[in-house]
């Protein structure tokens, strides 16, 4: 899957971070939620999984975009 296949729910690209390196929430064509954020070391997840941290405001923006 490529980034172009995802629908970005957060950010308008006018923030202080680079074009593609901000915390964001996406929806895949199948309806899955994909989260981009800073890698977290809160605990060691199972093999094949990862942890990311994103600001609460980013999740709130995604929920609004989804109408939740």
N, C-alpha and C positions, 0 to 999 in steps of 0.2 A: 504494500500500500504506500502511496506517496502522499506528501502533505497536500498536494493539489486535489486529492480525492476527498479530503476532509472539509467539513464546514466549521469555520472558526466562530466560536460563540462569544469570545471576549477580545477586547482591545481593538483600537482603530488604527494602530500603527503610528500614532502621533505622540506617543509617550517618550520618555527619556532613554529607553533602552533601544537596542538595535532592532532591525526589521523582524527577525525571526527568533530572538533569544529571550523574550519576555515570558513570564508565566501565562499560559493560555489554556483554555478548555476547548476541545473540538468534539464534533460528532462524526462518527464514521458512517459510510453508506449503509451499514447494517444496523445503525442506531446505537452502537457502543460509544461510551464517553472515553475520550483520550485526554490525558492531562499532561501538560508540559510544565516543568518547574525545576527548582534547584534540587539536586540530589540530597536526600536526607540520610543521616546516619543514626536515626533514633533507635533502630534495632536491625538485626540481620534478617531480611525476609527469606522465604524459601527460595531454592534454586529456580531460576527462570523468572523471578519477580523482582521488582524494584520499588523503592520508596521515593516520592517527590514531595516537596513542600511548595504550596502556593498560598498567596495571601487570601484571607477571607473575602476581601472585596472582589477578587477575581471569580470566586465561586458564586457570589451574589450576582455578579454581572451575567454569568452563564445561566443561572436559574431564571433571571429576568428574560434573557433571550429565549429560553425554552418555554416561558410562560408558567413557570412553577411558582 
